[in-house]
Amino acid sequence: MADPENRIESSDVHLVRADGREITLVGTAHISRESADLVREVIERERPDTVCIELDAQRYEALSQKQRWESLDLKQIIRNRQLAPLLANLLLASYQKRLGGALGVVPGTELLEAAKVADELGIEVALCDRDVRVTLRRAWASMSLWNKAQLMATFFASIFESPELTEEDLRRIRDRDVLTELMDELGEALPDLKRVLIDERDTYLAQRIREASGKRIVAVVGAGHVEGMKRALQESRDVDLSAIDEIPPLAAWVKWIGWGVPTVILGGLAWIGITKGAAAAGENLAFWVVANGVPSLIGAIVALAHPVVIVSAFFVAPVTSLIPVVGAGYVLAFLQAYLQPPLVSELERVSDDISTPTAWWRNRLLRILLVFILTTVGSLIGTYVGGIEIVSNLF
């Protein structure tokens, strides 16, 4: 047990006493060598009963095993309509990797260091973060369509930047006042996103730490969570996490739109056939097919998709636009993955390739994502153009 008089004093280390226990919060930057050194120093000095880490099982496995890409079931990911979360993960991983590369440290090093030191000292390790898939899905669901577009545009812009941060920059960012300002700015710009990414996880991490065994705990978390976790831990009350540990269902209006569009299109074609004859209905149906098929076909061509995928795009888009539970992008991405599956070597370097524009066409995984993105956009354009034409011919 550490001598209280010899506790490590640092603006990144915070002691919280709650429920008769001592919890030492170590606020870190996930791309900082200095943070990794601090984590080892604190754990070796404190010798706690448990070390809690801001990781879930999936992220811990990915970090500790260098991402076993050969086990990635891409087809299953597509079937489960998880390409968008995969893309978000890749973008974030790439950005963090480039930041870490500039400082000569792998992102998440300090979290792995915490687990390594705990194992060396025979200390129990608790993975306390929420499943990253739940966090991403809740974050995505929390945003408006406009905010989603802004976020994706920012993500795509960031992957082609060359960030330059020094350890001094990181020390400044970890400063309490700067972090408070950053959190406040995020809360003003995207309050729902901050609620999911920061506030909910503050609550989640604090509760999981309460559930950890032992009287003395060291918790290694991102610096941005420290203030919120201190408040949550000092409340000294158990929290039911079920409400923030589930993926919210789609809003009712989204479902109405999803089923409303095909209902209007099919109903409109039927009405045109009744009032104006089969020939007029046939002309409108042909326009719908062309309006949907051509933009999706162009998207597949631009993505340099497999020839079979390019041809299929013309026929798939008009049909899937009338089936809310199936998207053209997912069907065509699945077909692309089947015809040209990515090599293990391409999967392993994807976080490097993603920041190079031309590599999106060379790397097969990124090309699958291109097929998904561009054919989905093409289908959306076609649905809008074709739908307007059919509705205009109703009167």
CORZIHU-V305506 format. One record per backbone hydrogen bond with DSSP energy under -1.0 kcal/mol. NH is the residue of the N-H (numbers start at 1). CO is the residue of the C=O. E is the energy in kcal/mol with one decimal. If there is no record, write none. Layout:
((NH/CO/E) (NH/CO/E))
This chain:
((6/3/-2.2) (7/4/-1.1) (13/10/-1.3) (14/25/-2.7) (16/23/-3.0) (18/21/-1.8) (21/18/-1.7) (22/215/-2.5) (23/16/-3.1) (24/217/-3.2) (25/14/-3.4) (26/219/-3.1) (27/12/-3.3) (28/221/-2.3) (32/29/-1.6) (36/32/-1.3) (37/33/-2.0) (38/34/-2.2) (39/35/-2.6) (40/36/-1.9) (41/37/-2.2) (42/38/-2.7) (43/39/-2.4) (44/40/-2.5) (45/41/-1.8) (46/42/-3.0) (47/43/-2.6) (49/216/-2.6) (50/216/-1.3) (51/124/-2.9) (52/218/-2.7) (53/126/-2.5) (54/220/-1.9) (55/53/-2.5) (60/56/-2.5) (61/57/-2.3) (62/58/-2.1) (63/59/-2.4) (64/60/-3.0) (65/61/-2.2) (67/62/-1.7) (69/67/-2.2) (71/68/-1.8) (72/69/-1.9) (74/72/-1.3) (77/73/-1.9) (78/74/-2.2) (79/75/-2.5) (80/76/-2.2) (81/78/-1.7) (82/77/-2.6) (86/82/-2.0) (87/83/-2.7) (88/84/-2.3) (89/85/-2.5) (90/86/-2.4) (91/87/-2.5) (92/88/-2.3) (93/89/-2.8) (94/90/-2.5) (95/91/-2.2) (96/92/-2.6) (97/93/-2.3) (98/94/-2.2) (99/95/-2.0) (100/96/-2.8) (101/97/-2.6) (102/98/-1.6) (105/100/-2.7) (108/30/-3.1) (109/106/-1.7) (112/108/-2.0) (113/109/-2.6) (114/110/-1.7) (115/111/-1.7) (116/112/-2.6) (117/113/-2.8) (118/114/-2.2) (119/115/-2.2) (120/116/-2.2) (121/117/-2.0) (123/118/-3.3) (124/49/-1.1) (126/51/-2.6) (128/53/-2.4) (129/55/-1.9) (135/131/-2.1) (136/132/-2.5) (137/133/-2.2) (138/134/-2.7) (139/135/-2.5) (140/136/-2.5) (141/137/-2.4) (142/138/-1.4) (148/144/-2.4) (149/145/-2.1) (150/146/-2.4) (151/147/-2.7) (152/148/-2.6) (153/149/-2.3) (154/150/-2.3) (155/151/-2.7) (156/152/-2.8) (157/153/-2.2) (158/154/-2.3) (159/155/-1.6) (161/158/-1.5) (170/166/-2.1) (171/167/-2.4) (172/168/-2.0) (173/169/-2.5) (174/170/-2.3) (179/175/-2.6) (180/176/-2.6) (181/177/-2.0) (182/178/-2.5) (183/179/-2.8) (184/180/-2.3) (185/181/-2.3) (186/182/-2.4) (187/183/-2.4) (188/184/-1.9) (189/185/-2.4) (190/186/-3.0) (194/190/-2.4) (195/191/-2.1) (196/192/-1.6) (197/193/-2.9) (198/194/-2.5) (199/194/-1.8) (200/195/-3.2) (202/198/-2.4) (203/199/-2.1) (204/200/-2.7) (205/201/-3.0) (206/202/-2.3) (207/203/-2.2) (208/204/-2.4) (209/205/-2.0) (210/206/-2.0) (211/207/-1.7) (217/22/-2.7) (218/50/-2.0) (219/24/-3.1) (220/52/-3.1) (221/26/-2.1) (223/28/-2.8) (225/222/-2.3) (226/223/-1.1) (229/225/-2.5) (230/226/-2.5) (231/227/-1.9) (232/228/-2.1) (233/229/-2.8) (234/230/-2.0) (236/233/-1.1) (255/251/-1.7) (256/252/-2.3) (257/253/-2.3) (258/254/-2.8) (259/255/-2.4) (260/256/-2.4) (261/257/-2.3) (263/259/-1.5) (264/260/-2.6) (265/261/-2.5) (266/262/-2.9) (267/263/-2.5) (268/264/-2.7) (269/265/-2.4) (270/266/-2.1) (271/267/-2.5) (272/268/-2.5) (273/269/-2.2) (274/270/-2.0) (275/271/-2.8) (276/272/-2.9) (281/277/-1.8) (282/278/-2.6) (283/279/-2.2) (284/280/-2.1) (285/281/-2.3) (286/282/-2.5) (287/283/-2.1) (288/284/-2.3) (289/285/-2.2) (290/286/-2.5) (291/287/-3.2) (292/288/-2.0) (293/289/-3.1) (294/290/-2.5) (296/292/-1.3) (297/293/-2.5) (298/294/-2.7) (299/295/-2.3) (300/296/-2.2) (301/297/-2.2) (302/298/-2.8) (303/299/-1.8) (304/301/-1.7) (305/300/-2.5) (310/306/-2.2) (311/307/-2.3) (312/308/-2.4) (313/309/-2.2) (316/312/-3.0) (317/313/-1.8) (320/316/-2.8) (321/317/-1.9) (322/319/-1.7) (323/320/-1.6) (326/323/-2.0) (331/327/-2.1) (332/328/-2.7) (333/329/-2.2) (334/330/-2.3) (335/331/-1.9) (336/332/-2.4) (337/333/-2.6) (338/334/-1.9) (339/335/-2.4) (340/336/-2.9) (347/343/-2.0) (348/344/-2.4) (349/345/-1.1) (350/347/-1.1) (353/349/-2.7) (354/350/-2.3) (355/352/-1.1) (356/353/-2.3) (359/356/-1.3) (360/357/-1.3) (361/358/-1.3) (363/359/-3.1) (367/363/-2.2) (368/364/-1.9) (369/365/-1.9) (370/366/-2.2) (371/367/-2.6) (372/368/-2.3) (373/369/-2.7) (374/370/-3.0) (375/371/-2.0) (376/372/-1.4) (377/373/-2.4) (378/374/-2.3) (379/375/-2.3) (380/376/-2.3) (381/377/-2.4) (382/378/-2.4) (383/379/-2.5) (384/380/-2.1) (385/381/-2.7) (386/382/-3.0) (387/383/-2.2) (388/384/-2.3) (389/385/-1.9) (390/386/-2.2) (391/387/-2.6) (392/388/-2.3) (393/389/-1.0) (394/391/-1.5))
